[in-house]
């Protein structure tokens, strides 16, 4: 759940979770354009008035759910950064993100793998781009022995797209690998590209 201050009433959180779950269920059954407030309210076992107490309309609800998704991942990132002292902090971040996705696989299968609601893929892409960009900016340029022949923005696009694409394929194939195994393979791939073509700078 997203962090708020002051603390959100548990009843509010429960109602929003009911609406979110109903939205995911309906997306598995029909196109986004066919989902109405009436259908959402009925599936969530609430009334229309209750829905409008939380959201102005369905587009605002979608934006808020996407925002909550990113906030949840930010909490994970902050926890890893505050607790990890190892040189493999990025590897720990990968594991935690993938574990979070696995624990919420129904949500991510619908929102990412089905590609029915692009805003979720866009928000996650923005987050990964930000992570990769920060890693590049924090790198000591003097440690680079060979010139980067690929423009920085292209390298970042490549790295973030590869990461999101791998997650989507992982979900579509019913997660045949554990989060830990997949994180290790991604770390190896990132390191391979860094040491050869200097394309990705996540490690």
N, C-alpha and C positions, 0 to 999 in steps of 0.2 A: 504494500500500500504506500501511497505517497505520504511524505511527512508534512504535517501542517502545524502551524502555531497561530492561535491557540489550538489545543487538542480537539480534534473533530469528535462529535458525539458518536458513540458506537452504533446507535440506531441509524444515523445518517450513513455511516460506512456500510452497514448491513444492507440498507436499501440500495445504495449505489452498486454494491456487489451483486445484488439480485438483478438489477438492470443490466449490468455488464454481462452476467452469465446468460441472461435472456437474449441479449444482442448477439452473443457468440452462437448460441443455439439456433437463432433465426438465420444467421448468415450461412449456417450449414445446410439450410433448407431452401433458401431463396436468395435472389439478387438483392443487393443493398437498396436499390430504388424501390423495392416492394415492401420494405420494412417501414411500418408506420408506428406512431406513438401508441395507437390502440393495440396493435399486435405486441409491441414491446411490453406495455402495461399488463396485458392479459397473461403473457408468458412469465412475467416477473411476479405475478399475483399481487399487483398493486393497481391503483386507479390512475387515470390520466392526471388528476390534480397533483398526486404525489410525484409523478414524473416531472411535471413543470415546476415543482418546488426545488428540483435539483438541476434541471437543464432547461434552457430556453427552447431548444429544438434538438432534432437528431444530429445535425452537423456539429452543434456545440458539444453534445454528448460524446461524439466520436473524437473531437479534439481533446476533450478532458481525459478520455480513456487512454489516448496516445500519450498525453502528458504524464499520466500516472505510470504508464509503462516505462517511460524514460526515467522518471523519478525513482522507480524501484531499482533500475539498473545503476543509477547514480549512488544509491545507498550501498549497493554491493561494491562499487568501485571505491567509495570512501572507506568502507570497512576494511577492504584488502589493503589499501594504502596506509591505513592507520595501524594495522596489525602486522603486516609483512615487513620483515627486515632482510629478507633474502634477496639475492641478485636476480632471482627468477620471479620478481613481482608480477611482470607482465603475464607469465605463464599462469600464475595464481589467478589473475584477473580473468583470463580466458576460461579457466576451469569453473570459476564461480558464475560467470555469465552463462556458460553452457548448462551448468547445473540448474540455474534459475529457469532457463528456457525449458529444460526437461521436466522440471517440477510443474511448469505451467504450459505443458505441451499442447493442450487443447486450444488454449488462447492463441499461442504462437502459430499453430498449424493453420488456424482460420485466418488470422491477421497477416501473417507473412507468407506462408506456403501457398495459400490459395490465391494470393495477390488480388483479393477483391477490394481491399481498402488500402490504397497506395500510401496514405498518410502514415501508416505504421512503418512501412518499409523506409519511407523518406526520413522519418524521425530517427529510426535506428541507424540509418546511413549517416545522418548528420552527427550522431553521437560517435560512431566509429571513426569518421573523418576527423573529428575533434581529438580523439585519443591518439590517432596516428600523427596528426599535426603536432601535438604536444610532445610526442616522443622525438620527433625530428628536431623540433626547436630546442629540446633539452640536450641534444647530442652535442658532444664536443667536436667541433668541426676539425680540429687538429688531428683527431684520431682517424680521419678518413684519408687513406693513402692513395685512393684513386678517385678521379673526378666523376661526379654524377652526370651521366650523359643524358638522362631522362629528366625533363622539367619536373620540378617539385609537385606541381598540381596533378600532373598525370600519374606520378608515382603514388600519390595519395588516393586518387580515384581508383587506381588498380588495386591497391591493398584493401580498401574498404569494400569494393565490389566483390573481390574474391572472398572476403570474410562473410559478407551477407549471403552471397551465392552458395557458399558451403553450408551455412546454417539452413537455408531454404531446402537444399537437396537432402540434408540430414533429416529434416522434419518430414519431407515428402516420402522418404524411404523408411519411415517409422523408426528413426534413430537406431540404426543397426550397431552403432558404436557408443560406448559410454562417454559421458562428458570429459572424463579424464583422458581417455585414449584419444578422442578427437582433438582436445586441446594440445596434447603432445605432438600430434601430427601437424597441426597448424603452426605450432612453434617451430617445428623442423622446417616447414615450408618457408616461413617468414625468414628464418635464419639462412636458409639456402639461397633465397633471392638476395638477401642483404650481402652475403659473402661473395656472390657471383656478379650479378648485374646491378647491385645497389638500388634495387627498385623499391623495396619495402623496408621501412625503418620502424617496425613495431617493437623490436627486441632491443 
